Amino acid sequence: MIEQQARVIRAEGEMVRVQIGAQSGCTVCDEGRGCGAGLFGKLLNRKPVEIVISNPFAAQAGQTVQLGLSESLFIQLVFRLYGWPLLAGLAGAALGHQWAVSKALTAGLTDLASLVAGVIFGVLVLIFWSKGSGPDISPGDIQLLDKPVAGTACESGVNNNRFENN
């Protein structure tokens, strides 16, 4: 089970709306003294995601909860977002190379044809997936886990970096 912390936005009967990825990191990480999650969050400019899931534990607005996603669904999503575009890009590069070789182009133009065809095929797959309905994720696929969210080492200001020189 892949686990992620989330903050409850509001409870809606049997369902709860939670927000994932809202903060960039704790204050220690944002200052550059912690694990670095805050710095990466600022670099990537993460936008929060809100989802509605079932609420078997009566979580209330403002609480921090732990969400779980099955590994099999995670692998399916990763393959859809990264695997298919990568395979399409590689296939496009191979076809572009084959086309350039059949036309007896110079080595530089062969490389350029491979690059252009690879990018085009990868982008086409991304466009194809984005035009679709998206991944088939139901509210039951993401679960609210029955365990309290304990403070992490990052939140308590403890640096667990074993490789740090003291």
SULSULFEN-V399734 format. One record per residue. N is the residue number from 1. RES is the residue in three letters. PSI is psi in whole degrees, -180 to 180 (999 if undefined). OMEGA is omega in degrees with one decimal (* if undefined). D_FIRST is the distance of its C-alpha to the first C-alpha in Angstrom with 1 decimal. Layout:
N_RES_PSI_OMEGA_D_FIRST + N_RES_PSI_OMEGA_D_FIRST
This chain:
1_MET_126_174.2_0.0 + 2_ILE_128_-175.9_3.8 + 3_GLU_146_-178.5_6.2 + 4_GLN_139_175.0_9.8 + 5_GLN_147_178.0_13.0 + 6_ALA_161_178.0_15.4 + 7_ARG_134_-179.9_18.9 + 8_VAL_125_176.8_20.2 + 9_ILE_-50_176.5_23.2 + 10_ARG_150_176.2_24.5 + 11_ALA_135_-177.8_23.9 + 12_GLU_76_-178.6_25.4 + 13_GLY_-121_-179.8_25.9 + 14_GLU_-6_-177.4_22.8 + 15_MET_162_177.9_20.9 + 16_VAL_139_176.7_20.2 + 17_ARG_122_-179.0_20.5 + 18_VAL_156_-179.6_18.3 + 19_GLN_129_-179.9_19.0 + 20_ILE_138_173.5_16.6 + 21_GLY_26_-177.3_18.2 + 22_ALA_-43_-178.0_21.5 + 23_GLN_153_179.7_22.5 + 24_SER_-27_179.6_23.0 + 25_GLY_178_177.9_22.5 + 26_CYS_174_-176.9_24.2 + 27_THR_-35_179.0_27.9 + 28_VAL_-44_179.4_27.7 + 29_CYS_-40_-179.9_25.7 + 30_ASP_-29_178.3_28.0 + 31_GLU_-6_178.5_30.9 + 32_GLY_12_-178.9_29.7 + 33_ARG_-8_-175.8_29.4 + 34_GLY_-143_-175.7_25.7 + 35_CYS_-15_178.5_22.8 + 36_GLY_2_-178.9_24.0 + 37_ALA_-36_180.0_21.3 + 38_GLY_-39_179.5_24.2 + 39_LEU_-41_177.0_26.3 + 40_PHE_-38_178.0_23.8 + 41_GLY_-40_177.9_23.2 + 42_LYS_-40_179.2_27.0 + 43_LEU_-43_-175.8_27.4 + 44_LEU_-11_178.9_24.9 + 45_ASN_55_-178.4_26.1 + 46_ARG_138_174.9_22.8 + 47_LYS_140_-179.9_23.4 + 48_PRO_148_178.8_21.4 + 49_VAL_133_177.0_19.5 + 50_GLU_135_176.8_19.9 + 51_ILE_157_177.3_18.0 + 52_VAL_126_-180.0_18.8 + 53_ILE_169_178.4_16.3 + 54_SER_153_-173.2_17.1 + 55_ASN_73_-177.3_18.1 + 56_PRO_-14_-175.3_18.0 + 57_PHE_16_177.3_18.5 + 58_ALA_47_175.8_21.5 + 59_ALA_144_-177.4_20.4 + 60_GLN_162_179.9_23.5 + 61_ALA_137_178.6_24.4 + 62_GLY_-17_179.8_24.1 + 63_GLN_151_172.8_21.3 + 64_THR_131_-177.5_18.3 + 65_VAL_165_177.5_15.0 + 66_GLN_126_178.4_11.3 + 67_LEU_153_177.7_9.3 + 68_GLY_139_178.5_5.8 + 69_LEU_131_-177.8_5.6 + 70_SER_147_-179.4_4.7 + 71_GLU_-36_-178.3_5.5 + 72_SER_-41_177.0_8.9 + 73_LEU_-38_177.8_9.8 + 74_PHE_-45_179.7_9.1 + 75_ILE_-40_177.9_11.4 + 76_GLN_-43_-179.7_13.8 + 77_LEU_-43_179.1_14.2 + 78_VAL_-43_179.9_14.8 + 79_PHE_-38_-179.8_17.2 + 80_ARG_-39_-177.2_18.9 + 81_LEU_-31_-175.7_19.4 + 82_TYR_-41_-174.5_20.3 + 83_GLY_-53_-178.8_20.8 + 84_TRP_-46_177.1_23.4 + 85_PRO_-36_178.5_25.4 + 86_LEU_-47_178.6_25.5 + 87_LEU_-40_178.3_26.7 + 88_ALA_-40_178.3_29.2 + 89_GLY_-42_177.9_30.5 + 90_LEU_-42_177.9_31.0 + 91_ALA_-42_177.9_32.8 + 92_GLY_-41_178.5_34.9 + 93_ALA_-41_178.6_35.9 + 94_ALA_-43_178.9_36.9 + 95_LEU_-41_177.5_38.9 + 96_GLY_-40_177.5_40.5 + 97_HIS_-46_-179.7_41.5 + 98_GLN_-42_178.8_42.9 + 99_TRP_-45_-178.7_44.9 + 100_ALA_-38_178.5_46.2 + 101_VAL_-40_179.7_47.4 + 102_SER_-25_177.7_49.1 + 103_LYS_2_178.6_50.9 + 104_ALA_44_177.4_52.0 + 105_LEU_161_178.8_50.7 + 106_THR_168_-177.4_50.8 + 107_ALA_-42_179.8_47.9 + 108_GLY_-43_178.2_47.1 + 109_LEU_-31_175.7_47.2 + 110_THR_-45_177.3_45.0 + 111_ASP_-42_179.8_42.4 + 112_LEU_-41_178.5_42.7 + 113_ALA_-41_177.7_42.4 + 114_SER_-44_-179.6_39.2 + 115_LEU_-49_-178.2_37.7 + 116_VAL_-45_-180.0_38.8 + 117_ALA_-39_178.4_37.7 + 118_GLY_-45_178.6_34.3 + 119_VAL_-44_-179.2_33.7 + 120_ILE_-47_-179.7_35.2 + 121_PHE_-43_179.1_33.0 + 122_GLY_-43_179.5_29.8 + 123_VAL_-38_178.1_30.9 + 124_LEU_-41_178.0_31.9 + 125_VAL_-42_177.3_28.4 + 126_LEU_-42_178.1_26.9 + 127_ILE_-42_178.5_29.7 + 128_PHE_-47_-179.7_29.1 + 129_TRP_-36_-178.2_25.4 + 130_SER_-25_177.4_26.3 + 131_LYS_-23_-179.8_29.1 + 132_GLY_-175_-177.4_26.8 + 133_SER_-3_-177.9_24.9 + 134_GLY_178_-179.4_21.8 + 135_PRO_145_-179.4_18.4 + 136_ASP_84_-179.7_18.2 + 137_ILE_123_177.5_15.5 + 138_SER_162_178.5_16.3 + 139_PRO_-24_179.0_15.7 + 140_GLY_-15_-179.5_13.7 + 141_ASP_-29_177.1_11.0 + 142_ILE_122_-173.0_10.0 + 143_GLN_147_170.7_9.8 + 144_LEU_119_-174.7_11.6 + 145_LEU_148_-178.1_10.1 + 146_ASP_65_172.5_13.0 + 147_LYS_143_-179.3_13.4 + 148_PRO_150_177.7_16.0 + 149_VAL_110_178.9_15.6 + 150_ALA_155_176.9_17.6 + 151_GLY_139_179.0_19.7 + 152_THR_168_176.9_18.6 + 153_ALA_-33_179.7_21.1 + 154_CYS_-44_-177.4_21.9 + 155_GLU_-29_-178.1_22.8 + 156_SER_-2_177.6_25.0 + 157_GLY_8_179.5_26.9 + 158_VAL_132_178.0_26.0 + 159_ASN_113_-178.6_25.8 + 160_ASN_24_-179.8_23.7 + 161_ASN_109_-176.6_24.9 + 162_ARG_-18_-173.7_26.1 + 163_PHE_5_-177.9_28.3 + 164_GLU_135_176.4_30.4 + 165_ASN_127_-179.6_34.0 + 166_ASN_999_*_35.5
